[in-house]
Amino acid sequence: MNEVFRLINKLEKDRQLTRDEWIMIFETDPAVLQEPLAERARRISIGNFGHEIFTRGLIEFTSYCRNDCYYCGIRMSNKELPRYRLDREQILECCDRGYELGFRTFVLQGGEDPCIDDEEMVSVISAIHDGFGDCAITLSIGERSHDSYLRYFEAGAERYLLRHETADPWHYARLHPGELSLQRRMDCLWDLKRIGYQVGTGFMVGSPGQNAETLAEDMLFIEKLAPHMIGIGPFVPHHATPFADKKAGTAEQTLVCISLLRLMLPQALIPATTALGTIEADGRERGILAGANVVMPNLSPLSYRKKYELYDHKICTGEEAAECRDCLELRMEAIGYTLAVSRGDHPLMKKGKGNNNV
């Protein structure tokens, strides 16, 4: 155990470990590591961001997806899911409501909807950019071409979240059908960074087939990419997927990963995810105390919430936007934090300016 804590000290100092060193950490019982790691990560997070937690207003605007990922509830093969697609005016109404509630970042998230082309996306992005000029626009809509990403950026989108899910090719093939490629996913992430986006990636903790070796590959890839945002959360099964009978990831392992990422990338924007709050009632609070510094209340229209079902038992599907935000505010205050009314950019990024040094 002394050797493991020596490695943690090394990570805090040098911001990197070798593959074998990462494996040694991930082979250690997370219950032993979680609290000591959380204390260090919390100190680092507070040192960089104070006690303010950034908010992102999440707008889940389409549940259509052309992909058939084995873990995802909105996969193409799920025929029992009622699908929906918000139009531009509905999305702008969500932004109006969110702006009134103090949100200065809007996250447009959806499946890889084959019926939403670049013209429509540019129209939506431009409308938000023109109507809410002091707000940041984040996209999370999957794999697109370099030219598409560039058009969205030029229209006003500044951030893009594209979780790689796993950096191990064997594990990627375990989670996805054959037509999807890990190399393609990574190429997209590098394209986004070259264009100048604030780039986010991440992975599921406890997904089927994951082990210490695959987690080590995730950390090595994240170290190399140096993303501005890292979205990780526990794997939570969905009843209409091939992984319906698989065990969910644990809060302890997820919290350990959050803390390790905070030690490796002290200025990263790391959400305490809804999935973490789904498997543990106080999961988001524990995520903040483990080094996370972002929460993402849902601004989607209430009538559509249950139709964007990535996994079973997802929380906050019955709360109006104001209720969701107020609930999170009270939860954060109870552990000594406040919700920030700001864009919450990465410290090294300025509004409207990309970082092309890749």
C-alpha positions in Angstrom: 0.0 0.0 0.0 2.9 2.4 0.7 4.0 1.9 -3.0 0.5 2.9 -4.2 0.5 6.1 -2.1 4.0 6.8 -3.4 2.6 6.7 -6.9 -0.2 9.0 -5.9 2.3 11.5 -4.6 4.2 11.1 -7.9 1.0 11.8 -9.8 0.2 14.9 -7.8 3.8 16.2 -8.4 4.5 15.1 -12.0 0.9 14.9 -13.4 1.7 11.6 -15.1 2.3 7.9 -14.5 3.5 5.0 -16.6 1.1 2.3 -17.8 2.3 -0.2 -15.1 2.0 2.4 -12.4 -1.6 3.2 -13.4 -2.4 -0.5 -13.4 -1.0 -0.9 -9.9 -3.4 1.9 -8.7 -6.4 0.5 -10.4 -5.7 -3.0 -9.0 -6.0 -1.5 -5.5 -9.3 -1.6 -3.6 -11.1 1.7 -4.4 -12.6 1.7 -0.9 -9.1 2.1 0.5 -8.2 4.9 -1.9 -11.4 6.9 -2.2 -11.2 9.1 0.9 -7.5 9.9 0.9 -7.6 10.7 -2.8 -10.8 12.8 -2.4 -9.1 14.9 0.2 -6.2 15.7 -2.1 -8.3 16.3 -5.1 -10.7 18.5 -3.2 -7.8 20.7 -2.0 -6.6 21.0 -5.6 -10.0 21.8 -7.0 -10.6 24.5 -4.3 -7.2 25.9 -5.0 -8.1 26.4 -8.7 -11.8 27.2 -8.6 -12.6 28.1 -5.0 -16.0 26.9 -3.7 -17.9 27.8 -6.9 -19.4 25.0 -8.9 -20.0 25.8 -12.6 -23.5 24.9 -14.1 -24.3 23.8 -17.6 -27.9 23.9 -18.8 -28.4 20.5 -20.5 -30.8 20.4 -23.5 -31.4 16.9 -24.8 -32.8 17.9 -28.2 -33.0 14.6 -30.1 -33.3 10.9 -29.0 -32.8 9.6 -32.5 -29.5 7.8 -33.1 -28.1 6.0 -36.1 -25.7 4.0 -33.8 -26.3 0.7 -32.0 -23.9 1.0 -29.0 -24.5 -2.0 -26.7 -24.8 0.0 -23.5 -27.0 2.9 -24.6 -30.8 3.2 -24.1 -31.3 5.3 -27.2 -29.5 2.8 -29.5 -31.1 2.4 -32.9 -32.4 -1.1 -32.1 -34.4 0.0 -29.1 -37.9 -0.1 -30.7 -39.8 0.5 -27.5 -38.4 4.0 -26.9 -40.7 6.8 -28.1 -38.4 9.1 -30.1 -38.5 12.9 -30.3 -36.7 15.8 -31.9 -36.9 19.4 -30.7 -37.1 22.1 -33.3 -35.2 25.4 -33.2 -37.9 27.4 -31.4 -38.3 24.7 -28.7 -34.5 24.8 -28.1 -34.5 28.6 -27.9 -37.3 28.4 -25.4 -35.1 26.1 -23.3 -32.3 28.7 -23.5 -34.7 31.5 -22.6 -35.8 29.7 -19.5 -32.2 28.7 -18.6 -31.0 32.3 -19.0 -33.6 33.5 -16.6 -32.4 30.9 -14.1 -28.8 32.1 -14.4 -27.3 29.6 -16.8 -24.5 30.9 -19.0 -23.6 27.7 -20.8 -26.0 25.6 -22.8 -25.2 22.0 -23.7 -26.9 20.6 -26.8 -26.8 16.9 -26.4 -28.4 14.2 -28.6 -28.0 11.0 -30.5 -26.3 10.9 -33.9 -29.5 11.9 -35.6 -29.3 11.3 -39.3 -32.1 13.7 -40.0 -30.3 16.7 -38.5 -27.9 18.0 -41.1 -25.2 20.7 -40.9 -27.5 23.4 -42.1 -30.0 22.8 -39.3 -27.2 22.6 -36.7 -25.6 25.8 -37.9 -29.0 27.5 -37.8 -29.6 26.5 -34.2 -26.1 27.4 -33.0 -26.3 30.8 -34.8 -29.6 31.6 -33.2 -28.3 30.8 -29.7 -25.1 32.7 -30.3 -27.1 35.7 -31.6 -29.7 35.6 -28.8 -27.4 34.8 -25.9 -24.1 36.5 -26.7 -22.7 36.2 -23.2 -23.3 32.4 -23.1 -21.1 29.5 -24.2 -22.5 26.8 -26.5 -21.4 23.2 -25.9 -22.2 20.4 -28.4 -22.4 16.7 -27.7 -23.7 15.1 -30.9 -21.1 12.5 -31.7 -18.9 11.8 -34.6 -19.0 14.3 -37.5 -16.6 15.4 -40.2 -13.8 17.9 -39.7 -15.7 20.3 -42.0 -18.9 20.0 -39.9 -17.0 20.6 -36.7 -15.4 23.7 -38.3 -18.8 25.0 -39.4 -20.3 24.6 -36.0 -17.3 26.4 -34.4 -17.6 29.3 -36.9 -21.3 29.6 -36.1 -20.6 30.1 -32.4 -20.1 26.7 -30.7 -17.0 26.8 -28.5 -17.0 23.5 -26.6 -17.5 19.9 -27.7 -18.0 16.8 -25.5 -17.2 13.5 -27.2 -16.5 10.7 -24.7 -14.1 8.2 -26.1 -15.7 5.6 -23.7 -12.5 3.4 -23.6 -9.1 3.9 -25.1 -8.5 0.1 -25.4 -9.3 -1.3 -28.9 -10.4 -4.7 -27.6 -12.7 -3.1 -25.0 -14.1 -0.6 -27.5 -15.1 -3.6 -29.7 -16.8 -5.2 -26.7 -19.0 -2.1 -26.2 -19.8 -1.2 -29.9 -20.9 -2.8 -33.1 -18.2 -3.5 -35.8 -19.0 -0.4 -37.9 -17.9 1.9 -35.1 -14.1 2.6 -34.8 -12.0 3.7 -31.8 -9.6 5.3 -34.3 -12.4 7.3 -35.9 -13.5 8.5 -32.4 -10.0 9.6 -31.5 -9.5 11.3 -34.9 -12.6 13.3 -34.2 -11.2 14.4 -30.8 -8.0 15.6 -32.4 -9.9 17.4 -35.1 -11.9 19.2 -32.5 -8.8 20.3 -30.6 -7.0 21.5 -33.7 -10.0 23.6 -34.7 -9.9 25.3 -31.3 -12.8 23.9 -29.3 -12.6 23.5 -25.6 -12.6 19.7 -25.9 -14.2 17.2 -23.5 -13.8 13.5 -23.5 -14.4 10.7 -20.9 -15.4 7.2 -20.2 -17.8 4.9 -18.3 -16.6 3.4 -15.1 -17.4 -0.3 -14.6 -18.5 -0.9 -18.2 -18.5 -4.6 -19.2 -15.0 -5.8 -19.9 -13.3 -2.9 -18.1 -10.3 -3.8 -16.0 -7.1 -2.2 -14.6 -5.4 -2.4 -18.0 -8.2 -0.7 -19.9 -8.5 2.0 -17.3 -4.7 2.6 -17.6 -5.2 3.1 -21.3 -7.9 5.7 -20.6 -5.6 7.7 -18.3 -2.7 7.6 -20.8 -4.9 8.8 -23.6 -6.4 11.6 -21.5 -2.9 12.6 -20.5 -1.9 12.8 -24.1 -5.1 14.6 -25.3 -5.1 17.0 -22.3 -8.8 17.8 -22.7 -10.4 20.8 -21.1 -13.4 18.8 -19.9 -13.6 15.2 -18.7 -17.0 13.6 -18.3 -16.9 10.3 -16.5 -19.7 8.4 -14.7 -20.6 4.9 -13.7 -22.0 2.5 -16.2 -25.7 2.1 -15.5 -27.5 -0.7 -17.4 -30.6 -0.2 -19.5 -33.2 -2.9 -19.8 -33.5 -2.7 -23.6 -29.8 -3.3 -24.4 -27.5 -6.3 -24.7 -26.0 -5.3 -21.3 -29.3 -5.3 -19.4 -28.1 -8.0 -17.0 -24.6 -6.5 -16.3 -23.6 -4.9 -13.0 -23.5 -1.2 -12.7 -20.3 0.6 -12.0 -19.7 1.6 -8.4 -19.6 5.0 -6.8 -16.3 4.3 -5.1 -14.5 3.5 -8.3 -16.0 6.4 -10.1 -15.0 8.8 -7.3 -11.4 7.4 -7.4 -11.3 8.1 -11.1 -12.6 11.7 -10.6 -9.9 12.3 -8.0 -7.1 10.8 -10.0 -8.1 13.0 -13.0 -8.1 16.1 -10.8 -4.6 15.3 -9.7 -3.5 14.7 -13.3 -5.3 17.8 -14.8 -5.8 20.3 -11.9 -7.6 22.9 -14.1 -9.9 20.5 -15.9 -13.7 20.9 -15.9 -15.0 17.7 -14.4 -18.8 17.2 -13.9 -20.4 15.3 -11.0 -22.7 13.4 -13.4 -26.4 12.6 -13.3 -25.4 8.9 -13.6 -23.4 9.2 -10.3 -26.5 10.7 -8.7 -28.6 7.9 -10.1 -26.6 5.0 -8.4 -26.1 6.9 -5.1 -28.6 9.4 -3.7 -25.7 11.8 -2.7 -23.6 10.8 -5.7 -23.2 14.3 -7.1 -22.3 15.8 -3.7 -19.7 13.0 -3.3 -18.4 13.8 -6.8 -17.8 17.4 -5.9 -16.1 16.4 -2.7 -13.9 14.1 -4.8 -12.7 16.9 -7.0 -15.4 17.6 -9.6 -16.4 21.2 -10.2 -19.4 21.1 -12.6 -23.1 20.1 -12.4 -25.5 19.9 -15.3 -29.2 20.5 -14.5 -31.6 19.6 -17.2 -33.4 22.3 -19.2 -35.2 19.9 -21.6 -39.0 20.2 -21.7 -40.5 18.0 -19.0 -42.7 16.1 -21.4 -39.6 14.8 -23.2 -37.3 13.9 -20.3 -38.3 10.3 -19.9 -37.8 9.8 -23.7 -34.1 10.5 -23.4 -33.4 7.3 -21.5 -29.7 6.5 -21.8 -29.9 4.1 -18.8 -32.6 2.9 -16.4 -33.8 4.9 -13.4 -32.3 8.2 -14.5 -33.0 11.0 -12.0 -34.5 14.4 -12.5 -36.9 13.3 -15.3 -39.8 14.6 -13.3 -38.5 18.0 -12.3 -39.0 21.3 -14.0 -35.8 23.2 -14.9 -36.2 25.6 -12.0 -36.8 22.8 -9.5 -33.8 20.9 -10.8 -31.6 24.0 -10.5 -32.9 24.9 -7.0 -32.5 21.3 -5.8 -28.9 21.3 -6.9 -28.2 24.7 -5.4 -29.4 23.4 -2.0 -27.4 20.3 -2.3 -24.2 22.2 -3.1 -24.8 24.7 -0.3 -25.2 21.8 2.1 -21.6 20.7 1.4 -20.2 24.3 1.4 -20.3 25.2 -2.2 -22.3 27.7 -4.4 -23.5 27.6 -8.0 -21.6 30.1 -10.1 -23.5 32.3 -12.6 -20.8 32.4 -15.2 -19.7 30.7 -18.4 -17.2 28.7 -16.5 -14.4 28.5 -19.1 -11.3 26.4 -18.7 -8.8 28.7 -17.0 -6.5 28.6 -20.0 -9.2 29.5 -22.5 -10.6 32.9 -23.2 -14.1 33.6 -24.6 -14.2 33.0 -28.3 -10.5 32.0 -28.5 -9.4 28.6 -29.4 -6.2 26.8 -28.6 -4.6 25.5 -31.8 -1.3 24.4 -30.2 -1.9 20.7 -30.8 
